[in-house]
Amino acid sequence: MAWSEYKELYPDQESIKQAILDTRSKNSSYKSWRESKELYLALRANHSMVRQSITLTDSNFTYQMNLSQYQLEFPYLQSYHCSLVIDQAGICKQSWGKPLLLLAIKSHPKSFQRRAASRQTWAKVWEIDSMLVKSIFLMAMSKNTEHTDLVNEEDMDFHDILLWDFEESHHNLSLKERCFIEWLYHNCQEAEFIFKGDDDEFVNPLSVVRYVSDFVNSSTTVHGHLMVHSEVMREGKYKVSETLYPLKKYPTFLSGGGFIIPGDSIPALYHASIVLPVFPLDDVYFGFLLLAANLTYRHDARFCVSKSSKENCKFLETLVVHGMSPYTLLHIWRGSQPPWNWKTVVIFLLLCLLVATLSSTKLLKQCYNGLLRVLLLLPSYKTHCRF
């Protein structure tokens, strides 16, 4: 919305003026704001001034989002103000004049092994075809304070974590979407593209860079695995009540396993995020934001985010493959099959017994311990795709 439209919606200029002054006093480093940006920052300080019931329409359906009902069923999602415990405000500034691709990975504080495997493989700083690639992990608070303490130590080593002060939960994933968009708007408009994904996947940085290079002039198109008018579920983990959402179909949205956003679309997404009610399913919520921001979609099968697509994709060609254990990811990244199968396990055991018989009991124990580790790892390996 333009400044003039906000004036019509919010005639109480004194409250806006005061909010601007309050925000300015907290952010004295900003010297010359445009009038509209002053207003957006003021609105950011008081979401209740803007969040409202809204009607969205695509070519097939009309979607009514009744703020009162959202406040009744999910009050915390509507009232939460984004607050960071760990920030990386300068991560996008240090791009040394190169176009930046930011890999943003949703994670949970307890998922240390997943983050470690990602950092050992694709979640690094890269320079590919003159494009700089950086990674950042998106997290909220854990009920287990030990997890949070370890995350703080982890950030001291890697400086690649955003941690908000709300609690990790299924519905709060929508807050992670909204707060990350807010963070991008205020801290990372330098990014030419943003890849959003999860911490249990294989990402091919080379393929992603070459993919986005074909769309550098496409500032209003998001890319991913499209979910076109999916059925609304009334039971189970993804249930939504009919009072909150009476339709049987959702708007088209992108599977959260991996998608790409052009950096130029961030202002439109941010402005939509401060107006729309927050939907309790993050993928669907992002679909509503895309619709409100008037962005277009592009489907590509190389976003391997579902079980059926993983069975046929090839890692050297794919952009992302969702649903991998850390063990699987490490082996796939090295371009090899697991070094162990049942035949080699038997041979290893026989050699261990032979060597241990000729030497010591201590060596026999070491052989058994090594074999046990192999046996524990072997069943978890699944070949998701073929090279």
C-alpha positions as a LaTeX table, in Angstrom:
\begin{tabular}{lrrr}
\hline
Residue & $x$ (\AA) & $y$ (\AA) & $z$ (\AA) \\
\hline
Met1 & 0.00 & 0.00 & 0.00 \\
Ala2 & 1.14 & 3.53 & $-0.73$ \\
Trp3 & 1.53 & 6.26 & 1.90 \\
Ser4 & $-1.70$ & 7.93 & 0.78 \\
Glu5 & $-3.63$ & 4.68 & 1.26 \\
Tyr6 & $-2.28$ & 4.29 & 4.79 \\
Lys7 & $-3.38$ & 7.84 & 5.55 \\
Glu8 & $-6.94$ & 6.91 & 4.62 \\
Leu9 & $-6.82$ & 3.71 & 6.67 \\
Tyr10 & $-5.26$ & 5.30 & 9.74 \\
Pro11 & $-6.43$ & 8.91 & 10.21 \\
Asp12 & $-5.06$ & 9.11 & 13.76 \\
Gln13 & $-1.85$ & 10.84 & 12.74 \\
Glu14 & $-0.82$ & 11.68 & 16.31 \\
Ser15 & $-0.42$ & 8.02 & 17.23 \\
Ile16 & 1.52 & 7.38 & 14.02 \\
Lys17 & 3.71 & 10.41 & 14.64 \\
Gln18 & 4.46 & 9.29 & 18.19 \\
Ala19 & 5.27 & 5.77 & 16.99 \\
Ile20 & 7.65 & 7.25 & 14.43 \\
Leu21 & 9.38 & 9.33 & 17.10 \\
Asp22 & 9.64 & 6.34 & 19.43 \\
Thr23 & 11.08 & 4.19 & 16.68 \\
Arg24 & 13.51 & 6.92 & 15.64 \\
Ser25 & 14.81 & 7.30 & 19.19 \\
Lys26 & 15.61 & 3.58 & 19.25 \\
Asn27 & 17.23 & 3.66 & 15.80 \\
Ser28 & 19.20 & 6.90 & 15.80 \\
Ser29 & 21.57 & 5.65 & 13.11 \\
Tyr30 & 18.88 & 6.21 & 10.48 \\
Lys31 & 19.11 & 9.84 & 9.36 \\
Ser32 & 17.08 & 10.25 & 6.20 \\
Trp33 & 14.01 & 8.06 & 5.90 \\
Arg34 & 11.43 & 8.48 & 3.21 \\
Glu35 & 8.01 & 9.36 & 4.59 \\
Ser36 & 6.56 & 5.97 & 3.67 \\
Lys37 & 9.41 & 4.06 & 5.30 \\
Glu38 & 8.89 & 6.05 & 8.50 \\
Leu39 & 5.31 & 4.90 & 8.52 \\
Tyr40 & 6.17 & 1.25 & 7.91 \\
Leu41 & 8.62 & 1.30 & 10.80 \\
Ala42 & 5.98 & 2.89 & 13.00 \\
Leu43 & 3.45 & 0.29 & 11.97 \\
Arg44 & 6.01 & $-2.39$ & 12.74 \\
Ala45 & 6.11 & $-1.10$ & 16.32 \\
Asn46 & 2.35 & $-1.52$ & 16.67 \\
His47 & 0.98 & $-4.36$ & 14.54 \\
Ser48 & $-2.50$ & $-3.91$ & 15.98 \\
Met49 & $-2.78$ & $-0.68$ & 13.97 \\
Val50 & $-2.62$ & $-2.59$ & 10.72 \\
Arg51 & $-3.49$ & $-6.27$ & 10.96 \\
Gln52 & $-7.02$ & $-6.54$ & 9.63 \\
Ser53 & $-9.64$ & $-8.76$ & 8.00 \\
Ile54 & $-8.93$ & $-9.04$ & 4.31 \\
Thr55 & $-10.31$ & $-10.61$ & 1.15 \\
Leu56 & $-7.97$ & $-12.14$ & $-1.43$ \\
Thr57 & $-8.88$ & $-13.47$ & $-4.86$ \\
Asp58 & $-7.13$ & $-15.61$ & $-7.43$ \\
Ser59 & $-8.47$ & $-16.92$ & $-10.72$ \\
Asn60 & $-10.47$ & $-19.68$ & $-8.99$ \\
Phe61 & $-11.49$ & $-18.69$ & $-5.46$ \\
Thr62 & $-12.13$ & $-15.82$ & $-3.09$ \\
Tyr63 & $-10.54$ & $-16.14$ & 0.34 \\
Gln64 & $-12.00$ & $-14.36$ & 3.38 \\
Met65 & $-9.56$ & $-13.88$ & 6.27 \\
Asn66 & $-11.56$ & $-12.77$ & 9.31 \\
Leu67 & $-9.14$ & $-11.24$ & 11.81 \\
Ser68 & $-11.55$ & $-11.65$ & 14.74 \\
Gln69 & $-11.69$ & $-15.41$ & 14.22 \\
Tyr70 & $-7.90$ & $-15.62$ & 13.89 \\
Gln71 & $-7.54$ & $-13.67$ & 17.14 \\
Leu72 & $-9.99$ & $-16.03$ & 18.82 \\
Glu73 & $-8.32$ & $-19.28$ & 17.71 \\
Phe74 & $-4.67$ & $-18.19$ & 17.41 \\
Pro75 & $-4.25$ & $-14.97$ & 19.41 \\
Tyr76 & $-0.50$ & $-15.34$ & 19.91 \\
Leu77 & 0.15 & $-15.58$ & 16.16 \\
Gln78 & $-1.67$ & $-12.28$ & 15.61 \\
Ser79 & $-0.13$ & $-10.31$ & 18.49 \\
Tyr80 & 3.48 & $-11.48$ & 18.56 \\
His81 & 6.14 & $-8.81$ & 17.91 \\
Cys82 & 9.32 & $-10.22$ & 16.37 \\
Ser83 & 12.23 & $-10.08$ & 18.80 \\
Leu84 & 15.64 & $-11.63$ & 18.17 \\
Val85 & 17.81 & $-13.27$ & 20.81 \\
Ile86 & 20.62 & $-13.91$ & 18.30 \\
Asp87 & 20.96 & $-11.67$ & 15.25 \\
Gln88 & 23.26 & $-11.51$ & 12.22 \\
Ala89 & 22.43 & $-8.00$ & 11.08 \\
Gly90 & 25.60 & $-7.58$ & 9.03 \\
Ile91 & 25.66 & $-10.90$ & 7.19 \\
Cys92 & 24.22 & $-9.46$ & 3.97 \\
Lys93 & 26.31 & $-6.28$ & 4.09 \\
Gln94 & 29.54 & $-8.22$ & 3.70 \\
Ser95 & 29.05 & $-9.27$ & 0.10 \\
Trp96 & 32.04 & $-7.38$ & $-1.32$ \\
Gly97 & 30.07 & $-6.02$ & $-4.24$ \\
Lys98 & 29.03 & $-9.45$ & $-5.50$ \\
Pro99 & 25.41 & $-10.55$ & $-6.06$ \\
Leu100 & 24.25 & $-12.47$ & $-3.00$ \\
Leu101 & 22.27 & $-15.70$ & $-2.74$ \\
Leu102 & 21.18 & $-16.34$ & 0.84 \\
Leu103 & 20.38 & $-19.93$ & 1.84 \\
Ala104 & 17.93 & $-19.66$ & 4.76 \\
Ile105 & 17.43 & $-22.95$ & 6.59 \\
Lys106 & 14.61 & $-23.59$ & 9.06 \\
Ser107 & 15.96 & $-25.57$ & 12.00 \\
His108 & 15.17 & $-26.52$ & 15.60 \\
Pro109 & 17.64 & $-25.90$ & 18.45 \\
Lys110 & 17.85 & $-29.64$ & 19.16 \\
Ser111 & 18.87 & $-30.50$ & 15.56 \\
Phe112 & 22.63 & $-30.11$ & 16.07 \\
Gln113 & 23.55 & $-33.10$ & 13.90 \\
Arg114 & 21.50 & $-31.84$ & 10.98 \\
Arg115 & 23.13 & $-28.42$ & 11.10 \\
Ala116 & 26.57 & $-29.98$ & 11.43 \\
Ala117 & 25.99 & $-32.15$ & 8.37 \\
Ser118 & 24.65 & $-29.17$ & 6.41 \\
Arg119 & 27.69 & $-27.05$ & 7.32 \\
Gln120 & 30.04 & $-29.86$ & 6.29 \\
Thr121 & 28.37 & $-30.09$ & 2.90 \\
Trp122 & 26.31 & $-27.34$ & 1.25 \\
Ala123 & 25.68 & $-24.73$ & 3.99 \\
Lys124 & 28.98 & $-22.90$ & 3.57 \\
Val125 & 30.20 & $-19.64$ & 2.08 \\
Trp126 & 30.65 & $-20.16$ & $-1.65$ \\
Glu127 & 31.59 & $-18.07$ & $-4.65$ \\
Ile128 & 30.05 & $-19.63$ & $-7.74$ \\
Asp129 & 30.01 & $-17.95$ & $-11.15$ \\
Ser130 & 30.75 & $-14.58$ & $-9.46$ \\
Met131 & 27.78 & $-14.98$ & $-7.08$ \\
Leu132 & 28.36 & $-15.08$ & $-3.34$ \\
Val133 & 26.42 & $-17.77$ & $-1.45$ \\
Lys134 & 25.88 & $-17.56$ & 2.33 \\
Ser135 & 23.80 & $-19.65$ & 4.73 \\
Ile136 & 21.79 & $-18.80$ & 7.82 \\
Phe137 & 19.77 & $-21.03$ & 10.19 \\
Leu138 & 16.35 & $-19.87$ & 11.42 \\
Met139 & 15.36 & $-20.96$ & 14.93 \\
Ala140 & 13.11 & $-20.15$ & 17.87 \\
Met141 & 13.42 & $-21.03$ & 21.55 \\
Ser142 & 13.42 & $-24.58$ & 22.88 \\
Lys143 & 11.69 & $-25.70$ & 26.07 \\
Asn144 & 14.99 & $-27.35$ & 26.93 \\
Thr145 & 17.28 & $-24.55$ & 28.14 \\
Glu146 & 20.34 & $-26.73$ & 27.51 \\
His147 & 19.51 & $-26.64$ & 23.80 \\
Thr148 & 19.42 & $-22.85$ & 23.88 \\
Asp149 & 22.74 & $-22.66$ & 25.73 \\
Leu150 & 24.34 & $-24.94$ & 23.15 \\
Val151 & 22.89 & $-22.86$ & 20.31 \\
Asn152 & 24.54 & $-19.78$ & 21.81 \\
Glu153 & 27.88 & $-21.61$ & 21.84 \\
Glu154 & 27.26 & $-22.83$ & 18.30 \\
Asp155 & 26.66 & $-19.28$ & 17.10 \\
Met156 & 29.94 & $-18.14$ & 18.63 \\
Asp157 & 31.69 & $-20.65$ & 16.36 \\
Phe158 & 29.75 & $-20.12$ & 13.13 \\
His159 & 27.88 & $-16.78$ & 13.29 \\
Asp160 & 25.10 & $-18.12$ & 11.09 \\
Ile161 & 22.03 & $-18.29$ & 13.38 \\
Leu162 & 18.89 & $-16.18$ & 13.76 \\
Leu163 & 17.10 & $-17.04$ & 17.02 \\
Trp164 & 13.74 & $-15.46$ & 17.91 \\
Asp165 & 12.28 & $-15.41$ & 21.41 \\
Phe166 & 9.03 & $-17.27$ & 20.66 \\
Glu167 & 8.86 & $-21.01$ & 21.32 \\
Glu168 & 9.34 & $-23.65$ & 18.64 \\
Ser169 & 6.03 & $-25.31$ & 17.77 \\
His170 & 4.13 & $-26.47$ & 14.71 \\
His171 & 1.88 & $-23.40$ & 14.49 \\
Asn172 & 4.68 & $-21.02$ & 15.41 \\
Leu173 & 6.46 & $-21.92$ & 12.17 \\
Ser174 & 4.25 & $-19.23$ & 10.64 \\
Leu175 & 5.89 & $-16.71$ & 12.97 \\
Lys176 & 9.25 & $-17.88$ & 11.69 \\
Glu177 & 8.07 & $-17.06$ & 8.15 \\
Arg178 & 6.77 & $-13.63$ & 9.14 \\
Cys179 & 9.73 & $-12.67$ & 11.29 \\
Phe180 & 12.24 & $-13.78$ & 8.68 \\
Ile181 & 10.51 & $-11.61$ & 6.07 \\
Glu182 & 10.69 & $-8.70$ & 8.52 \\
Trp183 & 14.38 & $-9.40$ & 9.11 \\
Leu184 & 15.07 & $-9.52$ & 5.37 \\
Tyr185 & 13.26 & $-6.22$ & 4.85 \\
His186 & 15.32 & $-4.42$ & 7.47 \\
Asn187 & 18.66 & $-6.23$ & 7.17 \\
Cys188 & 19.09 & $-7.99$ & 3.84 \\
Gln189 & 17.69 & $-6.12$ & 0.86 \\
Glu190 & 21.13 & $-6.65$ & $-0.68$ \\
Ala191 & 20.28 & $-10.29$ & $-1.41$ \\
Glu192 & 19.49 & $-10.89$ & $-5.05$ \\
Phe193 & 17.80 & $-14.20$ & $-4.24$ \\
Ile194 & 16.79 & $-16.06$ & $-1.08$ \\
Phe195 & 16.52 & $-19.83$ & $-0.98$ \\
Lys196 & 14.27 & $-21.10$ & 1.84 \\
Gly197 & 14.61 & $-24.70$ & 2.95 \\
Asp198 & 14.89 & $-27.13$ & 5.87 \\
Asp199 & 17.83 & $-28.67$ & 7.70 \\
Asp200 & 17.07 & $-32.23$ & 6.55 \\
Glu201 & 17.83 & $-31.84$ & 2.87 \\
Phe202 & 20.43 & $-31.90$ & 0.15 \\
Val203 & 20.93 & $-28.57$ & $-1.62$ \\
Asn204 & 23.04 & $-28.22$ & $-4.76$ \\
Pro205 & 24.53 & $-24.68$ & $-4.59$ \\
Leu206 & 25.95 & $-24.87$ & $-8.11$ \\
Ser207 & 22.57 & $-25.83$ & $-9.58$ \\
Val208 & 20.76 & $-23.16$ & $-7.57$ \\
Val209 & 23.16 & $-20.41$ & $-8.70$ \\
Arg210 & 22.87 & $-21.43$ & $-12.34$ \\
Tyr211 & 19.10 & $-21.67$ & $-12.00$ \\
Val212 & 18.67 & $-18.16$ & $-10.58$ \\
Ser213 & 21.09 & $-16.76$ & $-13.17$ \\
Asp214 & 18.39 & $-17.37$ & $-15.76$ \\
Phe215 & 15.91 & $-15.23$ & $-13.79$ \\
Val216 & 17.91 & $-12.17$ & $-12.74$ \\
Asn217 & 15.37 & $-9.87$ & $-14.40$ \\
Ser218 & 12.34 & $-11.64$ & $-12.93$ \\
Ser219 & 11.63 & $-9.75$ & $-9.71$ \\
Thr220 & 8.03 & $-10.88$ & $-9.14$ \\
Thr221 & 8.30 & $-14.66$ & $-9.63$ \\
Val222 & 8.89 & $-17.22$ & $-6.89$ \\
His223 & 10.19 & $-20.67$ & $-7.76$ \\
Gly224 & 9.56 & $-24.06$ & $-6.21$ \\
His225 & 7.34 & $-27.12$ & $-6.08$ \\
Leu226 & 3.79 & $-25.83$ & $-6.47$ \\
Met227 & 0.91 & $-27.19$ & $-4.43$ \\
Val228 & $-2.11$ & $-26.15$ & $-6.48$ \\
His229 & $-5.34$ & $-25.72$ & $-4.48$ \\
Ser230 & $-4.58$ & $-28.47$ & $-1.97$ \\
Glu231 & $-7.39$ & $-29.96$ & 0.09 \\
Val232 & $-7.99$ & $-28.52$ & 3.55 \\
Met233 & $-7.56$ & $-31.08$ & 6.33 \\
Arg234 & $-10.01$ & $-31.09$ & 9.24 \\
Glu235 & $-8.22$ & $-33.72$ & 11.33 \\
Gly236 & $-4.66$ & $-34.50$ & 12.35 \\
Lys237 & $-1.52$ & $-32.39$ & 12.52 \\
Tyr238 & $-2.56$ & $-30.03$ & 9.73 \\
Lys239 & $-6.19$ & $-29.60$ & 10.71 \\
Val240 & $-7.88$ & $-26.21$ & 10.36 \\
Ser241 & $-11.37$ & $-25.48$ & 11.69 \\
Glu242 & $-14.22$ & $-24.55$ & 9.38 \\
Thr243 & $-14.84$ & $-21.43$ & 11.45 \\
Leu244 & $-11.33$ & $-20.21$ & 10.71 \\
Tyr245 & $-11.24$ & $-21.33$ & 7.09 \\
Pro246 & $-14.57$ & $-22.52$ & 5.61 \\
Leu247 & $-13.30$ & $-23.29$ & 2.09 \\
Lys248 & $-12.27$ & $-26.80$ & 1.05 \\
Lys249 & $-9.26$ & $-25.67$ & $-0.99$ \\
Tyr250 & $-6.20$ & $-23.57$ & $-0.21$ \\
Pro251 & $-4.69$ & $-20.99$ & $-2.53$ \\
Thr252 & $-1.69$ & $-22.20$ & $-4.52$ \\
Phe253 & 1.42 & $-22.26$ & $-2.35$ \\
Leu254 & 4.99 & $-23.53$ & $-2.51$ \\
Ser255 & 6.08 & $-26.65$ & $-0.67$ \\
Gly256 & 8.19 & $-25.49$ & 2.25 \\
Gly257 & 10.88 & $-28.09$ & 1.52 \\
Gly258 & 12.62 & $-25.61$ & $-0.73$ \\
Phe259 & 11.78 & $-22.53$ & $-2.80$ \\
Ile260 & 13.46 & $-19.40$ & $-4.16$ \\
Ile261 & 12.36 & $-15.79$ & $-3.65$ \\
Pro262 & 13.78 & $-12.83$ & $-5.62$ \\
Gly263 & 15.17 & $-10.18$ & $-3.31$ \\
Asp264 & 13.17 & $-7.45$ & $-5.05$ \\
Ser265 & 9.94 & $-9.08$ & $-3.84$ \\
Ile266 & 10.78 & $-8.68$ & $-0.14$ \\
Pro267 & 9.22 & $-5.20$ & 0.33 \\
Ala268 & 5.90 & $-6.39$ & $-1.11$ \\
Leu269 & 5.96 & $-9.52$ & 1.06 \\
Tyr270 & 6.81 & $-7.50$ & 4.16 \\
His271 & 4.01 & $-5.01$ & 3.60 \\
Ala272 & 1.59 & $-7.92$ & 3.12 \\
Ser273 & 2.86 & $-9.58$ & 6.32 \\
Ile274 & 1.97 & $-6.60$ & 8.52 \\
Val275 & $-1.60$ & $-6.52$ & 7.19 \\
Leu276 & $-2.70$ & $-10.15$ & 6.78 \\
Pro277 & $-3.84$ & $-12.32$ & 9.70 \\
Val278 & $-1.23$ & $-14.99$ & 10.43 \\
Phe279 & $-2.45$ & $-18.40$ & 9.22 \\
Pro280 & $-1.43$ & $-21.32$ & 11.50 \\
Leu281 & 0.18 & $-23.43$ & 8.72 \\
Asp282 & 3.41 & $-21.86$ & 7.49 \\
Asp283 & 3.36 & $-23.05$ & 3.87 \\
Val284 & $-0.25$ & $-21.93$ & 3.40 \\
Tyr285 & 0.45 & $-18.65$ & 5.20 \\
Phe286 & 3.28 & $-17.92$ & 2.78 \\
Gly287 & 0.90 & $-18.70$ & $-0.09$ \\
Phe288 & $-1.49$ & $-16.04$ & 1.22 \\
Leu289 & 1.40 & $-13.56$ & 1.41 \\
Leu290 & 2.39 & $-14.32$ & $-2.18$ \\
Leu291 & $-1.19$ & $-13.77$ & $-3.30$ \\
Ala292 & $-1.47$ & $-10.49$ & $-1.39$ \\
Ala293 & 1.88 & $-9.31$ & $-2.76$ \\
Asn294 & 0.70 & $-10.08$ & $-6.31$ \\
Leu295 & 3.64 & $-12.37$ & $-7.05$ \\
Thr296 & 3.65 & $-15.11$ & $-9.69$ \\
Tyr297 & 4.78 & $-18.74$ & $-9.39$ \\
Arg298 & 7.05 & $-21.02$ & $-11.38$ \\
His299 & 7.03 & $-24.78$ & $-10.83$ \\
Asp300 & 10.18 & $-26.81$ & $-11.42$ \\
Ala301 & 10.52 & $-30.57$ & $-10.90$ \\
Arg302 & 14.12 & $-30.15$ & $-9.71$ \\
Phe303 & 12.73 & $-29.03$ & $-6.35$ \\
Cys304 & 12.49 & $-32.63$ & $-5.08$ \\
Val305 & 10.40 & $-32.09$ & $-1.98$ \\
Ser306 & 7.92 & $-34.98$ & $-2.05$ \\
Lys307 & 8.35 & $-38.74$ & $-1.79$ \\
Ser308 & 7.39 & $-39.43$ & $-5.40$ \\
Ser309 & 9.75 & $-36.81$ & $-6.81$ \\
Lys310 & 12.70 & $-38.07$ & $-4.74$ \\
Glu311 & 12.43 & $-41.52$ & $-6.26$ \\
Asn312 & 13.38 & $-40.32$ & $-9.74$ \\
Cys313 & 15.49 & $-37.20$ & $-9.32$ \\
Lys314 & 19.23 & $-37.11$ & $-9.93$ \\
Phe315 & 21.50 & $-35.29$ & $-7.51$ \\
Leu316 & 23.77 & $-33.77$ & $-10.13$ \\
Glu317 & 20.79 & $-32.07$ & $-11.76$ \\
Thr318 & 18.51 & $-31.36$ & $-8.81$ \\
Leu319 & 18.21 & $-28.11$ & $-6.85$ \\
Val320 & 17.07 & $-29.60$ & $-3.55$ \\
Val321 & 16.12 & $-33.03$ & $-2.20$ \\
His322 & 14.09 & $-32.97$ & 1.00 \\
Gly323 & 14.03 & $-35.55$ & 3.80 \\
Met324 & 17.56 & $-36.82$ & 4.52 \\
Ser325 & 19.35 & $-37.99$ & 7.62 \\
Pro326 & 22.74 & $-36.38$ & 8.35 \\
Tyr327 & 24.42 & $-39.71$ & 7.55 \\
Thr328 & 22.75 & $-39.92$ & 4.15 \\
Leu329 & 23.57 & $-36.31$ & 3.34 \\
Leu330 & 27.27 & $-36.77$ & 4.05 \\
His331 & 27.52 & $-39.80$ & 1.79 \\
Ile332 & 25.49 & $-38.26$ & $-1.01$ \\
Trp333 & 27.62 & $-35.13$ & $-0.90$ \\
Arg334 & 30.76 & $-37.21$ & $-1.35$ \\
Gly335 & 29.19 & $-38.71$ & $-4.43$ \\
Ser336 & 29.37 & $-42.29$ & $-3.19$ \\
Gln337 & 27.17 & $-45.07$ & $-1.97$ \\
Pro338 & 27.59 & $-46.11$ & 1.68 \\
Pro339 & 30.91 & $-47.85$ & 2.19 \\
Trp340 & 29.18 & $-50.75$ & 3.93 \\
Asn341 & 26.80 & $-53.46$ & 2.83 \\
Trp342 & 26.01 & $-56.77$ & 4.48 \\
Lys343 & 28.72 & $-58.66$ & 2.57 \\
Thr344 & 31.46 & $-56.25$ & 3.66 \\
Val345 & 30.13 & $-56.32$ & 7.24 \\
Val346 & 30.55 & $-60.12$ & 7.36 \\
Ile347 & 34.05 & $-59.89$ & 5.86 \\
Phe348 & 34.95 & $-57.17$ & 8.35 \\
Leu349 & 33.73 & $-59.32$ & 11.26 \\
Leu350 & 35.72 & $-62.37$ & 10.11 \\
Leu351 & 38.89 & $-60.30$ & 9.71 \\
Cys352 & 38.34 & $-58.80$ & 13.15 \\
Leu353 & 38.00 & $-62.23$ & 14.72 \\
Leu354 & 41.11 & $-63.49$ & 12.94 \\
Val355 & 43.28 & $-60.50$ & 13.88 \\
Ala356 & 41.98 & $-60.39$ & 17.46 \\
Thr357 & 42.61 & $-64.10$ & 17.94 \\
Leu358 & 46.21 & $-63.60$ & 16.90 \\
Ser359 & 46.71 & $-60.50$ & 19.05 \\
Ser360 & 44.69 & $-59.24$ & 22.04 \\
Thr361 & 41.28 & $-59.04$ & 23.70 \\
Lys362 & 41.51 & $-55.23$ & 23.60 \\
Leu363 & 41.68 & $-55.27$ & 19.80 \\
Leu364 & 38.72 & $-57.64$ & 19.69 \\
Lys365 & 36.64 & $-55.15$ & 21.71 \\
Gln366 & 37.67 & $-52.36$ & 19.34 \\
Cys367 & 36.56 & $-54.45$ & 16.38 \\
Tyr368 & 33.20 & $-55.16$ & 17.96 \\
Asn369 & 32.68 & $-51.48$ & 18.82 \\
Gly370 & 33.51 & $-50.45$ & 15.27 \\
Leu371 & 31.20 & $-53.11$ & 13.87 \\
Leu372 & 28.38 & $-51.98$ & 16.18 \\
Arg373 & 28.66 & $-48.41$ & 14.88 \\
Val374 & 28.45 & $-49.68$ & 11.31 \\
Leu375 & 25.38 & $-51.80$ & 12.08 \\
Leu376 & 23.64 & $-48.84$ & 13.71 \\
Leu377 & 24.29 & $-46.60$ & 10.73 \\
Leu378 & 23.52 & $-49.07$ & 7.96 \\
Pro379 & 19.71 & $-49.33$ & 8.38 \\
Ser380 & 19.31 & $-45.54$ & 8.40 \\
Tyr381 & 20.81 & $-45.19$ & 4.94 \\
Lys382 & 18.29 & $-44.89$ & 2.13 \\
Thr383 & 19.19 & $-44.24$ & $-1.48$ \\
His384 & 16.73 & $-41.45$ & $-2.30$ \\
Cys385 & 17.91 & $-40.70$ & $-5.83$ \\
Arg386 & 20.21 & $-42.10$ & $-8.47$ \\
Phe387 & 23.25 & $-40.41$ & $-9.92$ \\
\hline
\end{tabular}
